[in-house]
Amino acid sequence: MNPTHSSPLFPPIEAIIPHRGTMLLLDSVIACGDETLTALATVHADAWYANTEGAMPAWIGIELMAQAIAAHVGLLSMRAGKPARPGVLLGTRRYEMARDAFAPGAPLRVTVNEVLRSEEGHGAYGCTIEQDGARCAEATVKVYQPRDFQTFIEENYRP
């Protein structure tokens, strides 16, 4: 459902982020710098998120942004010779959408720009989603990458 498109400059997206199967929303990374990353995604009319018209509700864009942030952090770790570590999407105060949904088959360009990174693992990224050169969504997304993810989960998310 999510075909692998890889750039000659970057590994396949599955090698960068941990998402698999229907939860993998990005197709590929096309650009990555020390503080920014651009990824591509395609809206699939038969995906779990598709509405009755086969479109992706625009609120799913926050997950596209989070996956692009994960790709940025993962590629930076890989460049440093370290394995990618999982992180947590903390949220955003405001997610602005120019439309209610992304059309089936729509090619989306997701760009993330790091605005904050702390030694403790907190970060914030300015994020945008564009379709055919038009800005469709934007947000400042806050994330956290604990040093020990398993311990973080066990201590903070007990059933």
MILOVEX-949372 format. One record per residue (C-alpha): residue number from 1; residue in one letter; y, x, z. Coordinates in steps of 0.05 Angstrom, whole numbers. Example, Ala and Ser with C-alpha at 12.3 -4.5 7.8 and 13.67 -1.06 7.14 Angstrom:
BEGIN
resi=1 | resn=A | y=-90 | x=246 | z=156 .
resi=2 | resn=S | y=-21 | x=273 | z=143 .
//
This chain:
BEGIN
resi=1 | resn=M | y=0 | x=0 | z=0 .
resi=2 | resn=N | y=47 | x=58 | z=13 .
resi=3 | resn=P | y=36 | x=108 | z=-43 .
resi=4 | resn=T | y=48 | x=180 | z=-26 .
resi=5 | resn=H | y=107 | x=209 | z=-64 .
resi=6 | resn=S | y=120 | x=281 | z=-47 .
resi=7 | resn=S | y=176 | x=327 | z=-68 .
resi=8 | resn=P | y=157 | x=398 | z=-86 .
resi=9 | resn=L | y=203 | x=419 | z=-29 .
resi=10 | resn=F | y=172 | x=377 | z=26 .
resi=11 | resn=P | y=101 | x=359 | z=49 .
resi=12 | resn=P | y=76 | x=288 | z=41 .
resi=13 | resn=I | y=107 | x=241 | z=92 .
resi=14 | resn=E | y=39 | x=233 | z=127 .
resi=15 | resn=A | y=41 | x=307 | z=144 .
resi=16 | resn=I | y=109 | x=299 | z=176 .
resi=17 | resn=I | y=108 | x=235 | z=218 .
resi=18 | resn=P | y=50 | x=203 | z=257 .
resi=19 | resn=H | y=57 | x=133 | z=227 .
resi=20 | resn=R | y=-4 | x=109 | z=188 .
resi=21 | resn=G | y=-28 | x=50 | z=148 .
resi=22 | resn=T | y=19 | x=-9 | z=145 .
resi=23 | resn=M | y=65 | x=21 | z=197 .
resi=24 | resn=L | y=85 | x=78 | z=151 .
resi=25 | resn=L | y=147 | x=52 | z=117 .
resi=26 | resn=L | y=176 | x=116 | z=85 .
resi=27 | resn=D | y=150 | x=142 | z=18 .
resi=28 | resn=S | y=179 | x=213 | z=20 .
resi=29 | resn=V | y=232 | x=262 | z=42 .
resi=30 | resn=I | y=279 | x=285 | z=-13 .
resi=31 | resn=A | y=329 | x=327 | z=27 .
resi=32 | resn=C | y=331 | x=360 | z=95 .
resi=33 | resn=G | y=381 | x=405 | z=129 .
resi=34 | resn=D | y=392 | x=428 | z=200 .
resi=35 | resn=E | y=428 | x=363 | z=218 .
resi=36 | resn=T | y=411 | x=314 | z=163 .
resi=37 | resn=L | y=353 | x=284 | z=125 .
resi=38 | resn=T | y=347 | x=235 | z=67 .
resi=39 | resn=A | y=283 | x=196 | z=54 .
resi=40 | resn=L | y=260 | x=143 | z=4 .
resi=41 | resn=A | y=225 | x=78 | z=18 .
resi=42 | resn=T | y=202 | x=21 | z=-26 .
resi=43 | resn=V | y=200 | x=-53 | z=-7 .
resi=44 | resn=H | y=129 | x=-80 | z=-18 .
resi=45 | resn=A | y=124 | x=-155 | z=-30 .
resi=46 | resn=D | y=54 | x=-157 | z=1 .
resi=47 | resn=A | y=71 | x=-119 | z=64 .
resi=48 | resn=W | y=63 | x=-147 | z=134 .
resi=49 | resn=Y | y=139 | x=-151 | z=141 .
resi=50 | resn=A | y=151 | x=-190 | z=76 .
resi=51 | resn=N | y=183 | x=-258 | z=81 .
resi=52 | resn=T | y=164 | x=-317 | z=37 .
resi=53 | resn=E | y=203 | x=-285 | z=-22 .
resi=54 | resn=G | y=167 | x=-218 | z=-12 .
resi=55 | resn=A | y=231 | x=-185 | z=15 .
resi=56 | resn=M | y=238 | x=-140 | z=75 .
resi=57 | resn=P | y=281 | x=-171 | z=129 .
resi=58 | resn=A | y=341 | x=-125 | z=139 .
resi=59 | resn=W | y=327 | x=-119 | z=213 .
resi=60 | resn=I | y=266 | x=-76 | z=195 .
resi=61 | resn=G | y=317 | x=-24 | z=173 .
resi=62 | resn=I | y=322 | x=1 | z=245 .
resi=63 | resn=E | y=249 | x=23 | z=238 .
resi=64 | resn=L | y=264 | x=57 | z=172 .
resi=65 | resn=M | y=319 | x=95 | z=207 .
resi=66 | resn=A | y=274 | x=114 | z=265 .
resi=67 | resn=Q | y=220 | x=140 | z=218 .
resi=68 | resn=A | y=272 | x=182 | z=181 .
resi=69 | resn=I | y=295 | x=211 | z=248 .
resi=70 | resn=A | y=222 | x=226 | z=265 .
resi=71 | resn=A | y=216 | x=261 | z=197 .
resi=72 | resn=H | y=278 | x=303 | z=211 .
resi=73 | resn=V | y=254 | x=324 | z=280 .
resi=74 | resn=G | y=184 | x=337 | z=253 .
resi=75 | resn=L | y=209 | x=381 | z=195 .
resi=76 | resn=L | y=253 | x=421 | z=242 .
resi=77 | resn=S | y=193 | x=433 | z=287 .
resi=78 | resn=M | y=150 | x=453 | z=228 .
resi=79 | resn=R | y=204 | x=502 | z=204 .
resi=80 | resn=A | y=203 | x=534 | z=273 .
resi=81 | resn=G | y=127 | x=542 | z=269 .
resi=82 | resn=K | y=115 | x=488 | z=322 .
resi=83 | resn=P | y=77 | x=423 | z=316 .
resi=84 | resn=A | y=116 | x=358 | z=310 .
resi=85 | resn=R | y=120 | x=320 | z=376 .
resi=86 | resn=P | y=125 | x=245 | z=385 .
resi=87 | resn=G | y=189 | x=213 | z=407 .
resi=88 | resn=V | y=216 | x=145 | z=428 .
resi=89 | resn=L | y=267 | x=99 | z=395 .
resi=90 | resn=L | y=315 | x=80 | z=451 .
resi=91 | resn=G | y=357 | x=33 | z=408 .
resi=92 | resn=T | y=427 | x=22 | z=382 .
resi=93 | resn=R | y=488 | x=-16 | z=406 .
resi=94 | resn=R | y=503 | x=-43 | z=337 .
resi=95 | resn=Y | y=462 | x=-49 | z=274 .
resi=96 | resn=E | y=507 | x=-72 | z=217 .
resi=97 | resn=M | y=475 | x=-104 | z=156 .
resi=98 | resn=A | y=509 | x=-121 | z=90 .
resi=99 | resn=R | y=451 | x=-167 | z=70 .
resi=100 | resn=D | y=397 | x=-207 | z=104 .
resi=101 | resn=A | y=338 | x=-175 | z=67 .
resi=102 | resn=F | y=319 | x=-120 | z=19 .
resi=103 | resn=A | y=290 | x=-147 | z=-47 .
resi=104 | resn=P | y=217 | x=-136 | z=-66 .
resi=105 | resn=G | y=208 | x=-71 | z=-103 .
resi=106 | resn=A | y=276 | x=-46 | z=-80 .
resi=107 | resn=P | y=283 | x=29 | z=-75 .
resi=108 | resn=L | y=317 | x=46 | z=-10 .
resi=109 | resn=R | y=351 | x=112 | z=9 .
resi=110 | resn=V | y=352 | x=125 | z=84 .
resi=111 | resn=T | y=399 | x=180 | z=108 .
resi=112 | resn=V | y=404 | x=205 | z=180 .
resi=113 | resn=N | y=456 | x=253 | z=208 .
resi=114 | resn=E | y=447 | x=284 | z=277 .
resi=115 | resn=V | y=508 | x=272 | z=321 .
resi=116 | resn=L | y=478 | x=293 | z=388 .
resi=117 | resn=R | y=420 | x=335 | z=412 .
resi=118 | resn=S | y=409 | x=354 | z=484 .
resi=119 | resn=E | y=363 | x=405 | z=515 .
resi=120 | resn=E | y=331 | x=348 | z=554 .
resi=121 | resn=G | y=307 | x=315 | z=490 .
resi=122 | resn=H | y=360 | x=261 | z=480 .
resi=123 | resn=G | y=391 | x=252 | z=412 .
resi=124 | resn=A | y=434 | x=206 | z=370 .
resi=125 | resn=Y | y=437 | x=198 | z=294 .
resi=126 | resn=G | y=485 | x=164 | z=248 .
resi=127 | resn=C | y=441 | x=127 | z=199 .
resi=128 | resn=T | y=451 | x=90 | z=133 .
resi=129 | resn=I | y=407 | x=52 | z=84 .
resi=130 | resn=E | y=430 | x=48 | z=12 .
resi=131 | resn=Q | y=403 | x=10 | z=-48 .
resi=132 | resn=D | y=427 | x=29 | z=-117 .
resi=133 | resn=G | y=486 | x=67 | z=-87 .
resi=134 | resn=A | y=510 | x=9 | z=-44 .
resi=135 | resn=R | y=508 | x=15 | z=32 .
resi=136 | resn=C | y=463 | x=-40 | z=60 .
resi=137 | resn=A | y=457 | x=-22 | z=133 .
resi=138 | resn=E | y=484 | x=27 | z=184 .
resi=139 | resn=A | y=475 | x=44 | z=257 .
resi=140 | resn=T | y=479 | x=100 | z=308 .
resi=141 | resn=V | y=408 | x=105 | z=334 .
resi=142 | resn=K | y=390 | x=136 | z=401 .
resi=143 | resn=V | y=324 | x=172 | z=410 .
resi=144 | resn=Y | y=287 | x=211 | z=463 .
resi=145 | resn=Q | y=234 | x=265 | z=455 .
resi=146 | resn=P | y=200 | x=278 | z=522 .
resi=147 | resn=R | y=170 | x=347 | z=534 .
resi=148 | resn=D | y=104 | x=314 | z=553 .
resi=149 | resn=F | y=97 | x=249 | z=515 .
resi=150 | resn=Q | y=31 | x=227 | z=548 .
resi=151 | resn=T | y=59 | x=236 | z=618 .
resi=152 | resn=F | y=123 | x=200 | z=598 .
resi=153 | resn=I | y=82 | x=140 | z=573 .
resi=154 | resn=E | y=37 | x=139 | z=633 .
resi=155 | resn=E | y=96 | x=141 | z=682 .
resi=156 | resn=N | y=140 | x=91 | z=645 .
resi=157 | resn=Y | y=96 | x=41 | z=610 .
resi=158 | resn=R | y=43 | x=14 | z=657 .
resi=159 | resn=P | y=13 | x=-54 | z=641 .
//
